[in-house]
Amino acid sequence: MENTEHSGHVHYDAEASKIGMWLFIFTELLLFGGLFIVYSVYRYMNPEAFHLAGEELNRTIGAVNTLILLVSSMTIAMSTSTLQMKKKGATLGLIAVTLILAIAFLVNKYFEWGVKFSHGIWPGSEHMLNEFSQGEILFFGLYFVMTGLHALHIIIGMIIIIFAAVRVNNGRVNENRAALLENAGLYWHLVDLIWIFLFPLFYLIH
């Protein structure tokens, strides 16, 4: 009788955590959705300036980071499948690959931002204020805010995934209690989805 009640309690917690994660994802989509609308309005008002500013971005790095996140979404999804198949080692291996890819994304972003900073391009810099039009300043302001916010979500996602990995390793997350890893995967797919919109907006649509 006690085991039945305990199992029910675990099931209830798992469902509640999933609902909580979906609600959180919804609020995140509202946040970025608002930023996408702001971007669209400013692009409509400053088409030429946004075109010129967009030429300053490195499409190759943007494309590589897109590929990195797509692969990482696949590996985190596969980790959930291997957990259900009771393959703990494979699950931890796939999680490790996901984290390595996340680090690769951040390293690429660090160097990309570093190039911009070395050229005097950052919000409020004298170079931008003196040499760039108002539209170009708006473009780079949105670029740094939106890609920076996305990078923050990458870091948060890595923390969640690491937390899930620790619990997979000690057996607290397993085929019968997979909600934490599933939620980590959901959050990571959100991070991927946001980048799928950011990449064409900043790097491709000129």
N, C-alpha and C positions, 0 to 999 in steps of 0.2 A: 504494500500500500504506500509506504514511504517512497519507494523507488518511482512509482507511478506519479506521485505528486511532484517529486523532484524533476522528473522528465518533463512534466507539463510546465513547470516553472521555467526550466531552461528554454523550452520552445517559446514560451511567452516573451522572455527576454530577447530571444533571437529576432522574433517578429517586430518587437518594439524598436530594436536597434536599427533594423532595416527601414522601418517607417521614419525614424529619426534621421537616418542618413539621406533618404529621399527628400525629406523636408529641407534639410541643409543644402542639398544639391539644388533644390528649387530656388532658394534664396541666393545662392551663388550665380545661378543663371540669370536671375533678376539683376544682380549687380553688374555682371558683364554685358547683359542685354542693354542696360542703360548706357554703358560706356560705348557699345557698338552704335547706338542711336546717336550719341554725341559725335562720334567719329564721322558717321554718315552725314550729319548736318554740316559739320565743318568742311568735309570734303566737297560737298555740294556747293558751299559758299566760296571755297578756295581751290578749284580743280587744278589750276596750273601750278600753284605753290605746292600742293600735295604731290603732284607729278614730279616736280623737281626734287623735293625732299626724299621721295621714295627711291629715287635713283642713287641716293647715298647709302642705301642699305645693301648688304651682301646677300643676294638671293641664294647662293650656294650654301651658306651657313644656315639660312632659313629652311632650305629644302632638306639638308642633312638632319637638322633638328626635328623636322616633321617626320622623317623616316624613323629616327630614334624613338620618338614617342609612339608611333604606330606599332613598332616592334615591341616596345615595353608594354603596351596595352595587351598585346597578344600573350606575352609571357606571364603577366599577372593573371590573365584569364585562364591560361593553362595551369597555373599553380593551384587554382581552385579545383580544376578537374582532377589533377593528380592527388590532391588531398582527399577527394571523394573516393579515389581508387586506393586509398591507404598507402600511397607512395610518399612517405614523409621526406625522404632524401631528395627525390625529384622536385617536390614542392619547395623545399628550402633552396634548391639549386635555381629554380625558376625565379623565385623571389630575389635571389642574389643577382641574377642577370638583370632583372627589372631595376634594381637599385644602381647597378653599374651604368645602365643606360641613362638613368635619371642624372647621375653625376656627370656623364658625358654631355648631356643636354646643358647642364649648368655651366660646365667648363666652356662649351662653345659660346654660350650667352655672355660669360665673363669676358672672353676675348673680343667678342663682337662689341660689347659695351666699351671695352678698353680702347678699341680703335676710335670709337666716337669721342671718348674723353680726350684722347691724344690729339684729336683734331679740334678740340675746343667746343665740341657739341654736347651740351648737357643743359637741362632747364636752368635758365637764369644766367648762363655764361655770357661774358662780354662779347665773345665772337658771334654768338647767335643774335644778340641784341643789336649789334652793329652791322652785321653782314647779311642776316636773313630777313625775309619778309615776315609779316605777321602770320601769314598762312603757313609758312615753313616752321615757324616757332610753334604754332599750334600742332602741326604734324608731329614734331619731335617731342613735344610735351605729352601728347597722347601715346606716342610710341614708348617712351620711358615709363609712364604710369601703367599702361596696360601690360607691357611685357614684364615689367618689374613685379606687378601684382600677380601675374601668371607664374613667375619664378618663385614667388613666395608660396604659391599654392603647390608648386613642385616640392619645395622643402617640407611643407606640412604633410604632403602625401607620402614623402619618404619616411617621415617620423611615424606615421600611421602604419606603413608597411613594415618598418623595423619592429614596431610594437607587436604586430601580428606575427612576424617571423619568430620572435622570442617565444611567443605563446605556442606556436606550432612546434617549436623545438622542444619545449617542456611538456608537450602533450595536452595543454589546456585548450588549444584549438585543434580539432581533429575532424574526421569525417562526420561525426554526429554533432559537432559544435563548430560549424564553419562560418558563422555569421560575421565574426571580426574580419577574417580574410576576404569574405565576399564584400563587405562594406569598404574595405581598403581598395578592392578592385573597382567598385563603383566610383569611388572618389577619384581614382586614377584615370578612369575612363572620362570623367568630367574634365580633368586637366587636359587630356588628349583632345577632347571635343573643342574646348576653348581655343587651343592652339590651331586646330583645323580652320577656325574662323580668323584668328589673328594672322596667320601666315599669308593668305591671299590678300587680306586688307592692307597690310603694310608692305609686303614684298612683291606682290604680283600685279595688283590693280593700279596701274599708273596711267 
